[in-house]
Amino acid sequence: SSSSSSSSSSSSSSFVATMLSLVLQLAPQMLGNLAVALTIVSTLTVVLMFGDRPCVRRTPIGWANYVLVDVVGVYVGRFLQAAFTRCSCLVWLRDWCCFKPNPLLQIVYLVLVLGGYYIFLRDMLPMLSDEFLSVHRYTSHAYVLATLATFVACSLADPGAVTKQNVHRHVAFPYDGLLYAAKTCTTCHVRRPARSKHCRVCNICVARFDHHCPWVNNCVGERNVRYFLSFLLATAALCTYEAYLSAQVLWRVVLQKRYLEMVYKTRSGAYAPLPKQYILHLLLRDTGLTFPLGAFCALIAVVLYAFWAYHMYLVWCNTTTNETFKWQDVWTYVDRVKRQRARAAAAGDSQQQQTHGQQQRQRQQQQQQHQ
């Protein structure tokens, strides 16, 4: 047993080493493009999600958020508003996509998952035939079914809708008098509990409201946040698993076809190894969409893990996305009041200095007249 475990560990380590060397040899340019894409997507995610926090407001992240949201976003919004107001069909389309419950992004999600699953069945499943990969013939289907199950659960679960019949169940949090005060929702005509919010898309009040997620066409609130976190983690794990299987299939095709041992005859009559670009072309030809699918899944997995980690941080802090925005508004107001007071104090000091200077000049003039 010890010899088998040592042999398996050595084979796994050799596999990782050879896969890294293969990637570095075959596709340095594509690997660089993938790294650039990952960096851009990750940077934009951090800038858009955290750039308006008070702690980073005077840093490059805060400045980038200001440019993207308050400058570019404002002009793009004005342009779209001018374009939409000229056509009633565009106005209806905008309202349906942005302000009404619709399954648009749910359909997009299902197309991505089921489309990737179809590519797996067509291009990758026939290659999973040896002893090491045979188990993935069954676990791959289980991964897809588990991910779709979390998607359906999050889409259909009650987010914690507050009604006149169940409002007494959502009184666990007191009003703080700052973010939340006792008031009645003008739409639902329900006394809103603390930490709740009326969603203008779903047209309901949601207890411990976090945000409205268009990917599941549902709000995320007190009663379905666990399903939302499971949905994020399951989708990220599915993307990771798909990227791993893609790497395994590509590696086995390279070994079976002996791409690294292929040579060609030069004009001088000597034999030289095939160029790396041609080897990559052969690999893409023989494996279909395996490599693009694996690269896409790796990119999406990084974004999903970052989003899931952010929401886990909110859970650990016992706060929500909606409350972080509210606190940002509070700190923005506090900063504005401080700047106004500082300017008023500076103006008062300058005026006091001017008054003191005028009094000194008047005294000097009086002294000169007496002399």
KOLMIVEX-579407 format. One record per residue (C-alpha): residue in one letter; chain; x, y negated, z. Coordinates in nm, 4 decimals, decimal comma. Layout:
N
 residu chaine        x        y        z
      A      A        X        Y        Z
...
END
This chain:
371
 residu chaine        x        y        z
      S      A   0,0000   0,0000   0,0000
      S      A   0,2856  -0,2386   0,0776
      S      A   0,4473  -0,1644  -0,2580
      S      A   0,1187  -0,2250  -0,4432
      S      A   0,0587  -0,5533  -0,2571
      S      A   0,4113  -0,6706  -0,3286
      S      A   0,3781  -0,5747  -0,6948
      S      A   0,0438  -0,7579  -0,7236
      S      A   0,1860  -1,0691  -0,5556
      S      A   0,4906  -1,0632  -0,7817
      S      A   0,2724  -1,0178  -1,0907
      S      A   0,0470  -1,3056  -0,9867
      S      A   0,3440  -1,5328  -0,9233
      S      A   0,4969  -1,4355  -1,2558
      F      A   0,1637  -1,5032  -1,4234
      V      A   0,1469  -1,8529  -1,2783
      A      A   0,5063  -1,9256  -1,3775
      T      A   0,4609  -1,7961  -1,7313
      M      A   0,1321  -1,9844  -1,7737
      L      A   0,2958  -2,3096  -1,6698
      S      A   0,5866  -2,2521  -1,9054
      L      A   0,3450  -2,1626  -2,1847
      V      A   0,1420  -2,4779  -2,1396
      L      A   0,4538  -2,6911  -2,1274
      Q      A   0,5903  -2,5241  -2,4416
      L      A   0,2784  -2,5000  -2,6541
      A      A   0,0915  -2,8217  -2,6006
      P      A   0,2966  -3,0998  -2,4437
      Q      A   0,1102  -3,3670  -2,6362
      M      A  -0,2329  -3,2232  -2,5576
      L      A  -0,1336  -3,1778  -2,1940
      G      A  -0,0264  -3,5402  -2,1823
      N      A  -0,3580  -3,6504  -2,3344
      L      A  -0,5463  -3,4421  -2,0783
      A      A  -0,3440  -3,5948  -1,7949
      V      A  -0,4161  -3,9444  -1,9296
      A      A  -0,7884  -3,8632  -1,9526
      L      A  -0,7925  -3,7275  -1,5975
      T      A  -0,6116  -4,0371  -1,4719
      I      A  -0,8503  -4,2739  -1,6495
      V      A  -1,1645  -4,0957  -1,5318
      S      A  -1,0378  -4,0653  -1,1740
      T      A  -0,9305  -4,4308  -1,1647
      L      A  -1,2644  -4,5527  -1,3001
      T      A  -1,4476  -4,3365  -1,0487
      V      A  -1,2486  -4,4795  -0,7573
      V      A  -1,2823  -4,8365  -0,8863
      L      A  -1,6588  -4,8173  -0,9408
      M      A  -1,7365  -4,6290  -0,6199
      F      A  -1,4992  -4,7950  -0,3722
      G      A  -1,3869  -5,1194  -0,5384
      D      A  -1,6445  -5,3384  -0,3665
      R      A  -1,5509  -5,2243  -0,0157
      P      A  -1,4280  -5,5081   0,2086
      C      A  -1,1024  -5,3252   0,2858
      V      A  -0,9959  -5,3186  -0,0825
      R      A  -1,1687  -5,6318  -0,2072
      R      A  -0,8413  -5,8290  -0,2348
      T      A  -0,6459  -5,5443  -0,3933
      P      A  -0,6086  -5,4387  -0,7597
      I      A  -0,8936  -5,1902  -0,7053
      G      A  -1,1237  -5,4698  -0,5901
      W      A  -1,0190  -5,6984  -0,8763
      A      A  -1,0792  -5,4205  -1,1297
      N      A  -1,4235  -5,3582  -0,9795
      Y      A  -1,5010  -5,7291  -1,0053
      V      A  -1,4004  -5,7387  -1,3730
      L      A  -1,5940  -5,4229  -1,4651
      V      A  -1,9096  -5,4950  -1,2644
      D      A  -1,9384  -5,8724  -1,2242
      V      A  -1,7846  -5,9817  -1,5547
      V      A  -1,8156  -5,7090  -1,8162
      G      A  -2,1304  -5,5624  -1,6612
      V      A  -2,3053  -5,9009  -1,6509
      Y      A  -2,2358  -5,9810  -2,0164
      V      A  -2,3294  -5,6309  -2,1297
      G      A  -2,6495  -5,6534  -1,9237
      R      A  -2,7394  -5,9887  -2,0812
      F      A  -2,6780  -5,8508  -2,4286
      L      A  -2,8909  -5,5433  -2,3654
      Q      A  -3,1644  -5,7512  -2,2069
      A      A  -3,1733  -5,9821  -2,5096
      A      A  -3,1826  -5,6823  -2,7436
      F      A  -3,4554  -5,5024  -2,5495
      T      A  -3,6856  -5,8039  -2,5149
      R      A  -3,7071  -5,8418  -2,8936
      C      A  -3,8572  -5,4969  -2,9524
      S      A  -4,1461  -5,3456  -2,7588
      C      A  -4,0281  -4,9918  -2,8403
      L      A  -3,6884  -5,0618  -2,6857
      V      A  -3,8576  -5,2118  -2,3801
      W      A  -4,0642  -4,8946  -2,3387
      L      A  -3,7529  -4,6791  -2,3892
      R      A  -3,5573  -4,8803  -2,1314
      D      A  -3,8369  -4,8572  -1,8749
      W      A  -3,8797  -4,4843  -1,9353
      C      A  -3,5072  -4,4082  -1,9111
      C      A  -3,4193  -4,6371  -1,6203
      F      A  -3,7317  -4,6991  -1,4131
      K      A  -3,9503  -4,3905  -1,4586
      P      A  -3,8980  -4,0262  -1,3546
      N      A  -3,7807  -3,8423  -1,6658
      P      A  -3,5997  -3,5139  -1,7375
      L      A  -3,3499  -3,6677  -1,9814
      L      A  -3,0319  -3,6013  -1,7833
      Q      A  -3,1718  -3,2726  -1,6579
      I      A  -3,1910  -3,1605  -2,0202
      V      A  -2,8365  -3,2872  -2,0795
      Y      A  -2,7128  -3,0890  -1,7784
      L      A  -2,8845  -2,7697  -1,8958
      V      A  -2,7456  -2,8160  -2,2468
      L      A  -2,3932  -2,8520  -2,1065
      V      A  -2,4203  -2,5504  -1,8749
      L      A  -2,6036  -2,3202  -2,1149
      G      A  -2,3950  -2,4410  -2,4106
      G      A  -2,0759  -2,3623  -2,2215
      Y      A  -2,2246  -2,0273  -2,1227
      Y      A  -2,3004  -1,9512  -2,4886
      I      A  -1,9409  -2,0350  -2,5865
      F      A  -1,8235  -1,8059  -2,3072
      L      A  -2,0398  -1,5192  -2,4361
      R      A  -1,9294  -1,5746  -2,7953
      D      A  -1,5576  -1,6507  -2,7670
      M      A  -1,4411  -1,5321  -2,4260
      L      A  -1,6496  -1,2371  -2,3106
      P      A  -1,5277  -1,0016  -2,5895
      M      A  -1,1708  -1,0634  -2,4725
      L      A  -1,2412  -0,9669  -2,1104
      S      A  -1,1797  -0,5978  -2,1627
      D      A  -0,8731  -0,4956  -1,9627
      E      A  -0,8733  -0,3840  -1,6011
      F      A  -0,7841  -0,7233  -1,4561
      L      A  -1,0570  -0,9160  -1,6346
      S      A  -1,3334  -0,6575  -1,6462
      V      A  -1,4751  -0,7706  -1,3113
      H      A  -1,5322  -1,1178  -1,4547
      R      A  -1,7842  -0,9721  -1,6961
      Y      A  -2,0221  -0,9585  -1,3992
      T      A  -1,9043  -1,2398  -1,1721
      S      A  -1,9271  -1,4933  -1,4562
      H      A  -2,3026  -1,4322  -1,4897
      A      A  -2,3419  -1,4563  -1,1123
      Y      A  -2,1629  -1,7944  -1,1084
      V      A  -2,3952  -1,9355  -1,3744
      L      A  -2,7095  -1,8058  -1,2031
      A      A  -2,5991  -1,9427  -0,8642
      T      A  -2,5282  -2,2848  -1,0139
      L      A  -2,8654  -2,2968  -1,1910
      A      A  -3,0349  -2,1862  -0,8674
      T      A  -2,8857  -2,4831  -0,6763
      F      A  -2,9867  -2,7117  -0,9654
      V      A  -3,3490  -2,5939  -0,9508
      A      A  -3,3572  -2,6100  -0,5707
      C      A  -3,2238  -2,9666  -0,5654
      S      A  -3,4633  -3,0728  -0,8413
      L      A  -3,7756  -2,9310  -0,6750
      A      A  -3,6963  -2,9852  -0,3058
      D      A  -3,8802  -3,2523  -0,1107
      P      A  -3,6324  -3,5352  -0,0391
      G      A  -3,8292  -3,6384   0,2700
      A      A  -4,1202  -3,8361   0,1329
      V      A  -4,2792  -4,0554   0,4001
      T      A  -4,6590  -4,0624   0,4024
      K      A  -4,9241  -4,1705   0,6481
      Q      A  -4,9680  -3,8081   0,7511
      N      A  -4,6024  -3,7342   0,8347
      V      A  -4,4603  -4,0751   0,9269
      H      A  -4,4520  -3,9705   1,2931
      R      A  -4,1961  -3,6985   1,2064
      H      A  -3,9357  -3,9502   1,0887
      V      A  -3,8816  -4,1588   1,4014
      A      A  -3,5513  -4,0040   1,5092
      F      A  -3,3536  -4,3214   1,4331
      P      A  -3,4196  -4,6548   1,6071
      Y      A  -3,4377  -4,9902   1,4309
      D      A  -3,1090  -5,1775   1,4604
      G      A  -3,2457  -5,5217   1,3742
      L      A  -2,9712  -5,5726   1,1162
      L      A  -3,0003  -5,3201   0,8371
      Y      A  -3,3453  -5,1970   0,9317
      A      A  -3,6364  -5,3752   1,0921
      A      A  -3,9901  -5,2612   1,1561
      K      A  -4,1995  -5,3406   0,8495
      T      A  -4,4639  -5,1881   0,6250
      C      A  -4,3949  -5,0845   0,2667
      T      A  -4,6019  -5,3050   0,0365
      T      A  -4,6317  -5,0233  -0,2209
      C      A  -4,6973  -4,7135  -0,0099
      H      A  -4,8675  -4,9093   0,2728
      V      A  -4,6739  -4,7020   0,5255
      R      A  -4,4742  -4,8279   0,8228
      R      A  -4,1259  -4,7429   0,7030
      P      A  -3,9031  -4,5583   0,9531
      A      A  -3,5470  -4,6716   1,0132
      R      A  -3,2963  -4,5634   0,7448
      S      A  -3,5740  -4,5070   0,4902
      K      A  -3,6161  -4,6829   0,1565
      H      A  -3,8744  -4,7080  -0,1178
      C      A  -3,7484  -4,5592  -0,4448
      R      A  -3,8804  -4,7616  -0,7338
      V      A  -3,8184  -4,4722  -0,9752
      C      A  -4,0075  -4,2009  -0,7844
      N      A  -4,2406  -4,4614  -0,6288
      I      A  -4,2213  -4,3052  -0,2827
      C      A  -4,0622  -4,3926   0,0500
      V      A  -3,7820  -4,1487   0,1365
      A      A  -3,6564  -4,0810   0,4899
      R      A  -3,2814  -4,1344   0,5338
      F      A  -3,2609  -4,2348   0,1691
      D      A  -2,9229  -4,1798   0,0034
      H      A  -2,9749  -4,2457  -0,3690
      H      A  -3,1835  -4,1451  -0,6679
      C      A  -3,0004  -3,8829  -0,8748
      P      A  -3,1121  -3,8779  -1,2409
      W      A  -2,9260  -3,5487  -1,2997
      V      A  -3,1871  -3,3682  -1,0888
      N      A  -3,4672  -3,6230  -1,1479
      N      A  -3,5172  -3,6493  -0,7750
      C      A  -3,4211  -3,8606  -0,4783
      V      A  -3,1574  -3,7448  -0,2320
      G      A  -3,2777  -3,7887   0,1208
      E      A  -3,3110  -3,6349   0,4620
      R      A  -3,4595  -3,3003   0,3577
      N      A  -3,2671  -3,2136   0,0401
      V      A  -2,9172  -3,3544   0,0943
      R      A  -2,7941  -3,0012   0,1718
      Y      A  -2,9224  -2,8809  -0,1643
      F      A  -2,7561  -3,1759  -0,3375
      L      A  -2,4185  -3,1003  -0,1791
      S      A  -2,4571  -2,7328  -0,2718
      F      A  -2,5435  -2,8334  -0,6265
      L      A  -2,2301  -3,0496  -0,6564
      L      A  -2,0035  -2,7847  -0,5084
      A      A  -2,1535  -2,5035  -0,7183
      T      A  -2,1140  -2,7009  -1,0410
      A      A  -1,7550  -2,7931  -0,9546
      A      A  -1,6775  -2,4300  -0,8688
      L      A  -1,8338  -2,3141  -1,1969
      C      A  -1,6160  -2,5583  -1,3923
      T      A  -1,3071  -2,4428  -1,2025
      Y      A  -1,3920  -2,0793  -1,2665
      E      A  -1,4469  -2,1461  -1,6365
      A      A  -1,1142  -2,3279  -1,6661
      Y      A  -0,9415  -2,0359  -1,4917
      L      A  -1,0976  -1,7787  -1,7266
      S      A  -1,0005  -1,9906  -2,0277
      A      A  -0,6382  -1,9919  -1,9128
      Q      A  -0,6489  -1,6155  -1,8608
      V      A  -0,7925  -1,5503  -2,2072
      L      A  -0,5453  -1,7820  -2,3775
      W      A  -0,2539  -1,6165  -2,2020
      R      A  -0,3637  -1,2671  -2,3022
      V      A  -0,4120  -1,3707  -2,6636
      V      A  -0,0601  -1,5114  -2,6666
      L      A   0,0744  -1,1824  -2,5320
      Q      A  -0,1284  -0,9644  -2,7673
      K      A  -0,0530  -1,1649  -3,0820
      R      A   0,3108  -1,2241  -2,9794
      Y      A   0,2956  -1,5876  -3,0811
      L      A   0,6145  -1,6739  -2,8934
      E      A   0,8066  -1,4065  -3,0882
      M      A   0,6930  -1,5194  -3,4342
      V      A   0,9530  -1,6684  -3,6674
      Y      A   0,9564  -1,8170  -4,0159
      K      A   1,2186  -1,8369  -4,2858
      T      A   1,3678  -2,1782  -4,3468
      R      A   1,4925  -2,3110  -4,6806
      S      A   1,8469  -2,2220  -4,5841
      G      A   1,7426  -1,8603  -4,5394
      A      A   1,7736  -1,8554  -4,1611
      Y      A   1,4921  -1,7511  -3,9288
      A      A   1,3593  -1,9972  -3,6711
      P      A   1,0786  -1,9797  -3,4133
      L      A   0,7402  -2,1109  -3,5215
      P      A   0,6801  -2,4783  -3,4398
      K      A   0,4784  -2,5354  -3,1267
      Q      A   0,2080  -2,7221  -3,3153
      Y      A   0,1553  -2,4260  -3,5481
      I      A   0,1397  -2,1838  -3,2556
      L      A  -0,1255  -2,4037  -3,0966
      H      A  -0,3159  -2,4086  -3,4272
      L      A  -0,3108  -2,0272  -3,4381
      L      A  -0,4245  -2,0103  -3,0766
      L      A  -0,7191  -2,2405  -3,1426
      R      A  -0,8074  -2,0441  -3,4560
      D      A  -0,8113  -1,7077  -3,2796
      T      A  -0,9849  -1,8170  -2,9579
      G      A  -1,2521  -2,0502  -3,0942
      L      A  -1,3627  -2,3124  -2,8431
      T      A  -1,1961  -2,1453  -2,5444
      F      A  -0,9250  -2,4076  -2,4991
      P      A  -1,1519  -2,7164  -2,5469
      L      A  -1,4083  -2,5671  -2,3090
      G      A  -1,1441  -2,4964  -2,0438
      A      A  -0,9966  -2,8467  -2,0728
      F      A  -1,3407  -3,0082  -2,0506
      C      A  -1,4334  -2,7993  -1,7451
      A      A  -1,1048  -2,8874  -1,5737
      L      A  -1,1707  -3,2582  -1,6290
      I      A  -1,5299  -3,2406  -1,5015
      A      A  -1,4249  -3,0327  -1,2001
      V      A  -1,1884  -3,3059  -1,0800
      V      A  -1,4658  -3,5673  -1,0969
      L      A  -1,7193  -3,3421  -0,9243
      Y      A  -1,4819  -3,2506  -0,6424
      A      A  -1,4108  -3,6207  -0,5843
      F      A  -1,7844  -3,7003  -0,5774
      W      A  -1,8540  -3,4075  -0,3443
      A      A  -1,5696  -3,5117  -0,1110
      Y      A  -1,7075  -3,8669  -0,1003
      H      A  -2,0523  -3,7433   0,0027
      M      A  -1,9021  -3,5095   0,2607
      Y      A  -1,7207  -3,8131   0,4017
      L      A  -2,0568  -3,9936   0,4242
      V      A  -2,2034  -3,6952   0,6079
      W      A  -1,9093  -3,6951   0,8480
      C      A  -1,9617  -4,0678   0,9123
      N      A  -2,3390  -4,0142   0,9537
      T      A  -2,4215  -4,2691   0,6877
      T      A  -2,5651  -4,2767   0,3349
      T      A  -2,4839  -4,4323  -0,0002
      N      A  -2,7697  -4,6777   0,0431
      E      A  -2,6392  -4,7837   0,3838
      T      A  -2,2861  -4,8364   0,2504
      F      A  -2,4324  -5,0792  -0,0026
      K      A  -2,6269  -5,2543   0,2710
      W      A  -2,3142  -5,2882   0,4863
      Q      A  -2,1276  -5,4246   0,1862
      D      A  -2,3989  -5,6904   0,1520
      V      A  -2,3637  -5,7704   0,5228
      W      A  -1,9854  -5,8047   0,5025
      T      A  -2,0172  -6,0125   0,1850
      Y      A  -2,2545  -6,2465   0,3691
      V      A  -2,0196  -6,2609   0,6686
      D      A  -1,7236  -6,3438   0,4436
      R      A  -1,9239  -6,6144   0,2674
      V      A  -2,0271  -6,7697   0,5992
      K      A  -1,6646  -6,7626   0,7188
      R      A  -1,5465  -6,9338   0,4017
      Q      A  -1,8186  -7,1974   0,4320
      R      A  -1,7257  -7,2639   0,7929
      A      A  -1,3576  -7,2812   0,7022
      R      A  -1,4303  -7,5310   0,4247
      A      A  -1,6532  -7,7323   0,6579
      A      A  -1,3844  -7,7319   0,9246
      A      A  -1,1219  -7,8345   0,6704
      A      A  -1,3493  -8,1121   0,5419
      G      A  -1,4142  -8,2254   0,9003
      D      A  -1,0418  -8,2311   0,9776
      S      A  -0,9667  -8,4319   0,6651
      Q      A  -1,2464  -8,6760   0,7443
      Q      A  -1,1222  -8,7085   1,1013
      Q      A  -0,7715  -8,7761   0,9712
      Q      A  -0,9058  -9,0419   0,7359
      T      A  -1,1008  -9,2059   1,0210
      H      A  -0,7943  -9,1961   1,2432
      G      A  -0,5844  -9,3506   0,9663
      Q      A  -0,8378  -9,6283   0,9126
      Q      A  -0,8402  -9,7015   1,2864
      Q      A  -0,4613  -9,7221   1,2915
      R      A  -0,4591  -9,9590   0,9957
      Q      A  -0,7203 -10,1792   1,1639
      R      A  -0,5101 -10,1947   1,4820
      Q      A  -0,2017 -10,2891   1,2862
      Q      A  -0,3932 -10,5655   1,1093
      Q      A  -0,5238 -10,6980   1,4428
      Q      A  -0,1738 -10,6957   1,5917
      Q      A  -0,0398 -10,8884   1,2920
      Q      A  -0,3167 -11,1471   1,3256
      H      A  -0,2401 -11,1989   1,6961
      Q      A   0,1266 -11,2426   1,6176
END
